């Protein structure tokens, strides 16, 4: 079992649940080292002071905040720990809302929340069943690395998940990136909708892609769309498409 990334409590009303935050998934990515092609020696990153051009060790490095141009003050870890954050050791639930009102663009990293000990089992189950019965999600505040953040709690296969969320002012305005207005006809839209199925209707066989595991029986909307567009079929597996788009960011 992976080590907890955070330990504290989940609180809503008069209920407090001791809990731990655990990583949501395993990393199966291929990692490369930077090497010197001439002799295959490892290339290292050195931390150099820009004023005296000297390499500095980790114990000589601290945090600094730029108050104004050219003026920087240091901030220690002890000072950050003493900051009056009410959510420093707690995930504080502030509201229960319909999942449909949460814009997926605001959802970031995801983590499993585990009950810390047998004492926490009952309140953990209480919160889980309350969310399941109401079909709602919980909006919460919590502190992470000395900063208060916004979070979303939901249920996935009997476990409570915490999704960190961006604050409203952290989301870029999409109008800045939208192209100029272009006229598109209904017939063109219908043709575009048929493109994912063009390969199968033309009689081409689906191309098999290697995978580590058999496709899961529980699919997200994104998984189902990718499966249909690539022509994947299985007689024994039912594509169960959840109603909530938030399932797209579920842990893998």
NUVEX-929430 format. One record per residue: residue in three letters; x, y, z of N, C-alpha, C in turn. Coordinates in pm, whole numbers, plus 50000, padded with zeros to 5 digits. Layout:
BEGIN
ALAXYZXYZXYZ
...
***
This chain:
BEGIN
UNK500844988150000500005000050000500885012550000
UNK500585022549914501415034549909501335042650036
UNK502415049850066502445058250185501495069950167
UNK500845074350277499945085850265500715098550233
UNK500115107050149500715119850114500325130750214
UNK499235128350286498695138350378497905131050485
UNK497925135950607497145130050715496455141250791
UNK495175139350817494415149650887493015144650913
UNK492015153250889490635149450915489715155750812
UNK488605148950785487545154350701486435158950796
UNK486005171250781484995176350873483805181950797
UNK482595178250842481375184450792480365184950906
UNK479945197250941479075198851056479795194951183
UNK479165186051261479755181351386480505168251368
UNK480625163551245481275150751218482725153051177
UNK483645145851239485065146451205485565132451174
UNK486245131051060486715117951016488225118351002
UNK488975111651089490425110651067490705103350935
UNK491555109150853491795103050723493195105350671
UNK493505098350562494795099650494494555101350346
UNK495445108650283495375111350139496415102650070
UNK495955094249978496875085149909496835087749760
UNK497965084849696498065087049552497045078449480
UNK496505083349369495375077049303495755065849208
UNK497005065549160497345056249053498815052649058
UNK499165042448981500555038448966501125044648839
UNK502395047648842503055053848728503665042948640
UNK503155041548517503685031848424504415038548307
UNK504695051448321505405058448214506845053748204
UNK507405055048085508825052048062509615064748090
UNK510595063848179511385075448217512785074448157
UNK513265085548105514585085948043515525094848124
UNK516805091948115517835100248174518455108948065
UNK518885120748103519645129048010521105124848016
UNK521675122047899523055117047893523865125247793
UNK525175125147813526115131147719526365120947608
UNK525945123947486525985114147378527405109547346
UNK528405117847375529785114147341530275102547425
UNK529935102247555530445091547642529355085147728
UNK528075088847707526925083347778526935086447928
UNK527665096647968527645100848108526355108248139
UNK525865106748263524635113548303524845128648308
UNK523875136048260523895150648264523085155148385
UNK523715162648474523075167048597522725181848592
UNK521685185548665521295199548676521915205348802
UNK522665215948787523315222348901522565235148937
UNK522455237649068521785249649116522825260349141
UNK522735271049062523765281449062523135294849102
UNK523795302049191523355315549229523655325049114
UNK522655332849075522845341748960523705353948993
UNK523955356649122524765368249158526255365149160
UNK526645354049225528075350849233528485339049146
UNK527515333349073527805322448980528405310249049
UNK528035308249175528545296949252527455286249268
UNK527895273449263526965262449286526615262049434
UNK525315261149466524875261149605524275247549640
UNK524435243549765523885230849813522435232849858
UNK521735221949881520325222649915520095230050047
UNK520995228250145520805234950274521065249950267
UNK521555254850154521765269250136520605275650060
UNK519615267850024518505272749943517265274550030
UNK516615285950017515385288650092514335294550000
UNK513215298350061512105304349986512205319449997
UNK511905326149887511915340749885510695346249816
UNK510185357349867509015363849807509405377949763
UNK509135381149637509505394249583508445404449621
UNK508775413049715507845423349761507665434049654
UNK508755438249597508745447849487509965444949400
UNK510075451749291511185449349200512515451549271
UNK513325441049276514635442049339514635439849489
UNK513465438149550513395436149695512725422849724
UNK513475413649786512975400249816513175397249964
UNK512165391350025512275387450166512195372250174
UNK512865366550273512865352050290511655347750374
UNK511165335850343510055329750416510485315650455
UNK510475312650584510925299550631509745289850639
UNK510085276850644509055266650659508305268250791
UNK509025272250896508395274351026507355285451020
UNK507655296050946506695307050932505455302550855
UNK505665294250754504525289150677503635280150762
UNK504255272050848503475263050933502665270651037
UNK503135282651075502435290551175501345299451116
UNK501185299050985500135307150922498765302350969
UNK497855311450997496525307551051495605301850945
UNK495925289850896495065283150799494145273450873
UNK492845275850875491945266850947491905252850886
UNK492315251650760492275238650692493645232250685
UNK494575236450774495935231150769495965216050789
UNK495125210850876495085196550903493685190750887
UNK492875197350806491505192650788491015195750648
UNK490165186950597489435189450473488045193850515
UNK487755206550500486515212350550485465212850439
UNK484405205050454483325204850355482465217250375
UNK482255224850268481505237350278480145236550211
UNK479935226750121478645225650054478525212249984
UNK477275207749966476965196049884476195201049762
UNK476685197849643476105203249520475915192149418
UNK475125194949314474985185749203476285185549123
UNK476705173549086477975172349013477925179648879
UNK476735180948822476625186948690476995201648685
UNK477025208448799477355222748797478855225048806
UNK479645214548825481105216048834481695215348694
UNK482365225948653483015226148522484255217248527
UNK484365207048442485525197948445486865205048429
UNK486895216848366488165223748344488795227948477
UNK487985228648583488515232848713489095221248793
UNK488895208848748489355197248823490795194148787
UNK491615191748891493035189248871493385175248920
UNK494355173949009494825160849055493765153749139
UNK493865140349142492895132149214493605122949312
UNK492975120749428493565112349532492465104349602
UNK492835092549652491935084849735492065089549880
UNK490945090149950490955093150093490655080350169
UNK491535076550260491375064350338491075067850482
UNK490185060150545489885062150687491105058250770
UNK491455066750866492635064450949492225057051077
UNK492235043751073491905035951191490445031951197
UNK490145022751287488795017451301487815027851351
UNK488295037351431487415047751485486805055951373
UNK487565057751265487095066051153486195058451057
UNK486075045351074485335037250977483865041350968
UNK483215043551083481785046751081481505060451020
UNK482165071351066481895084351001482305084550854
UNK483355077150817483755076150676482615069950596
UNK482055058950648480945052250580479715061250575
UNK479485068950681478355078250685478455088450573
UNK479625094550557479805104350450479675097750314
UNK480245086050297480165079050169478725075950130
UNK477955070650223476565067050194475705079450172
UNK476015090250245475265102650225475475108050084
UNK476705107550036476985112149900476345102849797
UNK476405089849822475815080249728474295082049720
UNK473645083549834472175084549835471705097549773
UNK472425108249795472005121249743472425123449599
UNK473325115049548473885116849412474525130549397
UNK475095135449506475765148349502477255146749528
UNK477985157649511479405158049544479605168949649
UNK480705168149720480985177849827482095187349784
UNK481865200149799482885210249774483575213149908
UNK484895212949907485645214250033486835223550015
UNK487385227850129488625235550132489655227650212
UNK490895228050166491965221250238493285228150208
UNK494265226050295495585232250278496555221950222
UNK497355226250125498335217350062499575225450034
UNK500705221250092501975228350075501845243150114
UNK501195245550229501115259050281500145268250211
UNK499265262750129498325271050054496935264950062
UNK495925273250088494555268150093494025266049952
UNK493435254549931492955250749798491495246549804
UNK490915245849687489545241449672489545226849629
UNK488595218949681488565204749648487155199749623
UNK487085187949565485815181449535485885167149585
UNK484915163049666484835149349716483725142049644
UNK484025130049595483005121849532483305107249561
UNK482385098449527482535084249555482905076849427
UNK483895068049439484255059349327484455045149381
UNK483545036349344483635022249381483835020349531
UNK483045027449609483075025849753484115033849827
UNK484945041249756485985049349819485705064149795
UNK486115072449891485975086949875487205092249803
UNK486965100049700488065105949623488075120949644
UNK489275126449648489475140849657490095145649527
UNK489395154649460489935161149340490295175549377
UNK491535179349360491875193349381491295201449265
UNK490855213549296490205221949196490885235549188
UNK490755241649074491275255149054490235265149102
UNK490735276049160489835286849196489335293549068
UNK488185300249072487635306148949488595315348875
UNK489385323248950490285332648883491545325848826
UNK491695312648850492835305348795492525299248658
UNK491265299548618490875293848490490895304748384
UNK491615302148278491755312148172490445313848096
UNK490165326148055488965329147979489065322847840
UNK488175313547803488295307047672488075316447555
UNK487435327747579487195337147470488505342747415
UNK489565342247496490865347047449491435337847341
UNK490995325047341491565315247250490615311247138
UNK489355315347147488375311147047488695317346911
UNK488515309646802488765315246668487665325146631
UNK487915332446524486895341846476485665334046430
UNK484555341046424483295334546387483365328946245
UNK482965316346230482965309546100481615303046081
UNK481055304245962479765298145932479965283345901
UNK479215274745969479265260245946477845255345925
UNK477615248045815476285243245783475925230445857
UNK474615227845866474135215745934474655203145866
UNK474735203245734475215191445661476675188545695
UNK477495198945709478895196945746479015191045886
UNK478155195545977478185190246113477815175546113
UNK476775171746036476365157746029477485149045972
UNK478185154045870479295146545812480425144745914
UNK480685155045993481735154046095481385143646200
UNK480095142546234479675132646333479845118446284
UNK479865116446152480015103046096481465098846079
UNK482415108046095483825104846072484345093546159
UNK484045092746290484605081846371484195068046324
UNK483065067046251482585053946208482965050746064
UNK483655060045998483985058145857484865045945835
UNK485805043545927486725032245911486005018945912
UNK485035017146001484305004546008483375002745889
UNK482705013445848481775012245736482495009345606
UNK483775013145598484555010445478485084996245476
UNK484844988545582485264974645584486664972445634
UNK487314982645690488664980945740488614974445877
UNK489554965745904489604958746032490204967846137
UNK489684967446258490294975446366491724971246391
UNK492574981046421493964978246450494114975446598
UNK494654963846633494824960146772495974968046832
UNK495774973246950496824980647020497214973047144
UNK498524972047173498964964447291498534971447418
UNK498224963747520497844969247650498334959947759
UNK498514965547880499004957447991497904948648048
UNK496654953548041495564946348103494374946048009
UNK493454936848036492204936247964491414949047993
UNK490724954847892489964967047916488994965248031
UNK488904975048120488064973648239486594973048203
UNK485804966848289484384965848263483674978948294
UNK484274987248375483675000148405484425010848327
UNK483735017448238484375027048148483875041048177
UNK484725050748148484295064548154483795068548017
UNK483195080348008482715085047878483865086547780
UNK485015091247829486165092847742486645079347691
UNK486705069247779487125055847737486185050347631
UNK484875052047653483905046747558484035053447422
UNK484235066647422484385073747296485625069247220
UNK486725067247293487945062547229487775048447175
UNK487045039947248486835026247204486015025847076
UNK484965034047070484115034146951484875039446831
UNK485645050346851486365056446739487455047446684
UNK488015038446767489065029446720488525016046674
UNK487205014146686486605001846637486714990246732
UNK487024992546861487194981546956485854975646990
UNK485774962346993484534955547026484854943847117
UNK483914940147202484064928247286482694922747316
UNK482514909847297481214903947321480904902047467
UNK481914901847552481684898747693481724910947783
UNK482104922447728482244934347811481194944647774
UNK480484949547872479474959747851480074973247882
UNK479924982747790480444996147815479455003447904
UNK479795004848029478935011748125479375026148132
UNK478645035048068479015049048059478375056648174
UNK479145061448270478565068748383477895081648336
UNK476935086048413476195098148376477025110648395
UNK477955110448487478685122548522479955123848441
UNK480175135448383481405137748307482625137948398
UNK482435139548530483585139748619484305126448623
UNK483655115748573484295102648571485505102448481
UNK485585111948389486715112348297488025114248372
UNK488015120948485489255123448559489455113448672
UNK488685102748670488855092648774490235086348765
UNK490745081248877492085075548883492175063148797
UNK493345061248743493595049448659494425039648737
***
